[in-house]
């Protein structure tokens, strides 16, 4: 799901994105999926090759949570494992500047439980 969120943020939102995962191979796989999705749009003449390149240029790859230090908004899309998400929220809380909203796409974990792992439960 993370690669889809990254693509929409870059393509529709026009946002600069940092796509982060725990291993480079996962980030590369996500970028490959985005590239293929965009190429289908080029092939169907929905976007140009230049637009595809511009969208891909808005997505930076990362395997270090510390890279999130300058971001304005985070959407977490990790596997639905409570311990993993709690650990990630703690790390994001430490890495991100104050005031940054840390969102999640969880389907089953209570948001308040994840928020409690941070010092910014209201964000």
Order of alpha helices (4+ residues) and beta strands (2+ residues): alpha-beta-alpha-alpha-beta-beta-alpha-beta-alpha
